[in-house]
Amino acid sequence: MNRVLITGNLAAAWGARLADIDYCPAFPITPQTEIIETLAAWIDKGEMPGRLVTLESEHAMVTAAGAAAATGVRVFSATSSQGLLYALEMLYTVAGWRAPFVLVNVSRGLSAPITLEPDHNDILAARDSGFLQIHCATCQEVLDSVLMAYRLGEDPAVRLPVLVNLDGFYLSFTREPVAIPDPAVVREFLPPFDPGTIRFRASAPESQAVAVLSGGPYSYFRYEMHLAARNGLAAYDRIAAELEARFGRAWPAVEAYRCEDAELLFVMMGSFATKAKAAVDSLRAAGWRIGLLRPRLLRPFPEAAFRRWMAGKRGAAVIDQNISLGSGGVLYTEVTAAIHGQPAMPLLTSFIGGLGGRDIPPEEFFEMARIARDAAERGQAPPPRLLYTADELRETRKLQVLAKVERARLSGGEQP
Amino acid sequence: MYRIRFHGRGGQGMKTAGRILGTAFFREGYEVQDAPRYGAERRGAPIFAFVRADKNPILERGIIRRPDLAVVADDTLAPVPAAGVLAGVDAHTLMLINTHEAAETWRQRLALPGRVLVLPASAEVEDRAALPQVGAACAGAAARLVGVIGRDALERAIRQELGHLGEAVLADNLAVALHAFDLMADEAGSLTERPPQIADAWQPPDWIEIPFEGADISAPAIHGALTSELMQTGLWRTLRPVIDRDRCNRCWWVCSTFCPDSAIRVDGEGNPHIDYDHCKGCLVCLAQCPPHAIRAVPEHSEQGGGA
């Protein structure tokens, strides 16, 4: 196995290359572009087979991906942020076609105001689309997850497209050591796509995207997608076990870092979760019994793993790098629902941080651990907390001065 | 863990410097994380790159808040707040500055609490955004300061990172990097790792509750015209266009019309005036001026020295 220093974007491209994809519809967007540039160069130089076509938008790109998948070939595509949202209509639609393919999303915060830096509101906007979701924390995980995603989506009990998420900048443009598995070993893990009944052949018409005009059939088709997604839980565990046996790397549906004897937990997803691991090490060095739970699989949601790992813990700080405007952290809501009504569950405290790539320094993790511990002792959770300092508000005030907010205030008649 | 930041301008090869050092560490058996951080993604604008290296898997991510080594490829950036050269620099931090001036001068000028070393600047060039091989020089010097990277690993790292640019470019960069590596011989190992952080005491974050404010204030709208005037993009400039009044034929429109940043104003007599607070030094005006009345002058010499 060849261990090299590559970015998360390169790791995603390697995943597609090793998966022997047939087709890649593409549209560029920062910070994803390096993925399709890399694949285009490899295909152009004859280093990998397959066809890459640039489309006129992400909406068309996902349509092309779903249509190609519905003919029974192996399809890969990648996007980010505004691009994912532009394709959102077609995400729901092609998922309903029940033709599997893999779409990589490089997370980036959403407009307005527009940004290039990462958070998870883009990928979470696709949460209910029927795409399964795998969230990565390292570049190695990106490569391995693309391979796992094909196995998962192509499983006959699932047959749904899969989104693999990596964070912009923190993974996309960051080089880390990545073991690139031997193509022959990958082929054993991920054989050529057996499309089964998925086909589109001359003289054998098929129609996708049919209309049903009453709730009965509609509910049936949608609920079947739900059941297929739920089948993904067992399929995922089986695939992860096989990957571990072949490659020696464990990517469970929920990663548990130093959780066995822990009283307290951080709960977090994405690349910032490795920062939480560093904080766990620092806190443990000071005598804290604390660990990290990190869901890799967000859809289907692995409730059972959460219940198993959380039983008997005293408190948990759930840190969301997203915000459901008008509610709060999405992961907090999901975890709360998963453990509600179960015995011996920890008290959850909710934090929102890392929006638009905002850093979370070690001291903030330590403070969140303290707050989660104190809340568990009192038996009452404090209100959700946005990680935001006085300095940051001062910086924002400077921008507002530039934007002449005070002029708006004056014209609003607050002052004479 | 080693934590190293490279500061320079877009075009000076800071991303490459980070990659060379990262690859050299990796070749010496270290776990590595390296990444560039661009602000404006433009030639001449301040950028930095960072490298982490450790014998154990690296869990930290993102910007390095407290570097063990900060390398400054272009000393004109050192005093520029937007470049962030001094962010998190403390008594532990070793500073390496590419400059013609003395280390002590910089230590006093910037009130640096730690050691300062000088990487003797190579021959001065007109365009600071294209300092030749400065990225390779910085990487070579940093590799020696770390003390755990051999000359051979550095050389192989440069071949790996720059091999695709052809033999001539590779040879130039190798010569410069290895020279810088040798120059730092007396300081090999000057750079030391900080001890792992133990969470027995910490400064609580200064968290606040953001107050509700009406949409007239809290919507991300710009309510005034020309607010970009307050953003002084002139510091990106590495070459300054200077108008020769004797040759200017007062056509009144060519340079001012072609300037993409509207940074040239023409007065009542038809004389153009360049707004150096906002001119980014793209030199479109120089290319367009019919009587060739605009020349380019190196910004650092115009500023009266520096390096």
Contacts between the chains, C-beta under 8 A, distances in Angstrom:
chain1	res1	chain2	res2	distance
A	5	B	19	8.0
A	5	B	22	6.1
A	5	B	23	6.1
A	5	B	26	5.3
A	5	B	32	6.0
A	5	B	34	7.4
A	112	B	220	5.9
A	113	B	220	3.9
A	169	B	35	7.3
A	169	B	37	7.7
A	169	B	62	8.0
A	170	B	61	5.3
A	170	B	62	5.9
A	173	B	35	5.5
A	173	B	36	6.6
A	174	B	33	6.1
A	174	B	34	7.3
A	174	B	35	4.0
A	174	B	61	7.4
A	175	B	19	7.1
A	175	B	22	6.2
A	175	B	32	7.1
A	175	B	33	6.9
A	175	B	34	5.0
A	175	B	35	6.7
A	176	B	32	7.2
A	176	B	33	5.5
A	176	B	58	7.5
A	177	B	26	6.7
A	177	B	31	6.1
A	177	B	32	6.5
A	271	B	61	5.9
A	272	B	61	6.8
A	274	B	59	4.6
A	274	B	60	7.6
A	274	B	61	5.8
A	275	B	59	6.8
A	275	B	60	6.5
A	275	B	61	5.5
A	275	B	62	7.7
A	277	B	59	4.6
A	278	B	59	3.8
A	278	B	60	5.5
A	278	B	197	7.9
A	279	B	199	7.2
A	281	B	59	7.2
A	281	B	196	7.4
A	282	B	196	7.2
A	282	B	197	4.6
A	282	B	198	5.9
A	282	B	199	4.2
A	283	B	199	4.5
A	285	B	196	6.9
A	285	B	198	4.4
A	285	B	199	7.0
A	285	B	200	8.0
A	286	B	198	5.2
A	286	B	199	4.5
A	286	B	200	4.2
A	287	B	200	7.9
A	288	B	199	7.0
A	357	B	62	8.0
A	359	B	62	5.3
A	359	B	63	6.4
A	359	B	65	7.9
A	361	B	65	6.4
A	361	B	205	7.7
A	362	B	197	5.9
A	362	B	199	7.4
A	362	B	202	7.6
A	363	B	202	4.6
A	363	B	203	6.0
A	363	B	204	7.3
A	363	B	205	5.7
A	364	B	205	5.1
A	366	B	199	4.6
A	366	B	202	4.9
A	367	B	202	7.3
A	367	B	204	5.5
A	367	B	205	5.6
A	367	B	207	7.9
A	369	B	199	7.8
A	385	B	207	6.8
A	386	B	210	6.7
A	387	B	205	7.4
A	387	B	207	6.8
A	388	B	207	6.4
A	388	B	208	6.4
A	388	B	210	6.0
A	389	B	205	5.8
A	389	B	206	4.7
A	389	B	207	6.0
A	389	B	208	6.7
A	390	B	206	4.8
A	390	B	207	8.0
A	390	B	208	4.9
A	391	B	206	6.7
A	393	B	208	6.1
A	393	B	210	6.6
A	400	B	217	7.0
A	402	B	222	7.9
A	402	B	227	5.1
A	402	B	230	5.3
A	402	B	231	7.7
A	403	B	220	7.9
A	403	B	221	6.8
A	403	B	222	4.5
A	403	B	223	6.0
A	403	B	224	7.1
A	403	B	227	6.1
A	404	B	222	7.1
A	404	B	223	4.5
A	404	B	224	3.2
A	404	B	227	6.4
A	405	B	216	8.0
A	405	B	217	5.2
A	405	B	223	6.5
A	407	B	223	5.4
A	407	B	224	5.8
A	408	B	216	5.0
A	408	B	217	6.7
A	408	B	223	4.7
A	409	B	216	7.1
A	409	B	217	6.5
A	412	B	216	5.6
